């Protein structure tokens, strides 16, 4: 046998070994069930062209197809009815010791109020009209004005209203002081129902008291995915991928060694789960929001599906299943 042929056989054997070591079909699906995560409940979506951090998204909503607004109790109940068992929401502290569920840093865009959300009392915030700023036709009509006065819930109200729901709580600041306030606020809560998203500093404060609470940050997600792409071929799961939720953009899913089933099992063995999100492009990845996206969610997937359109995606996934990758 020539040296060239021997080298070719060695390369072939190594390639086959790596393939089999990372073959999803060999691993099979894990024991967990697929979870549906509704971003902000059932909410009004908006177009993303020219989107910046300063954009008022309430002023660019798509023509409404339903009557719900984000982060309200009714929208959360609706999300549950469409199959969500996880709901992402955003929180801010108030001047009088509460935490309200509201997305924006200020109330100017969506409501009839002014100023930073956290500079108001609960009474002031719950007097606002949450639907005041929403328009799909450049300001000609405002279809939700007057219909959502007093509808901003507290975090406790949301958790009481949906007792069997996992809440993915987005902490909007990087403040350690705010994290300590949240720890006190949630002292009597069932922490197993809580996943935290935000800056690493407040997450570290909470994890020091509750090590089992799952935390997600953008920096950690990037480190996890980069490390796994580089080293996952021999089964290594980087520390950044431990005890967390790992977001996987659909257009990058095939870079995950062992996708989907072996990849998921490796994460599960380290206290984590994967979460499929929309394609990563010029902006942050969106959600799994339409038929094309749904077809790319693997059959028997046992991670989390993140969506902005639970009212569309939930019934399809629950009734028809996913594609067979």
Beta strands, then each sheet from edge to edge (+ up, - down):
strand 1: 35-39
strand 2: 86-93
strand 3: 99-101
strand 4: 166-171
strand 5: 194-197
strand 6: 214-216
strand 7: 245-249
strand 8: 273-277
strand 9: 304-307
sheet 1: 3+ 2- 1- 9- 8- 7-
sheet 2: 3+ 2- 4- 5- 6-
end
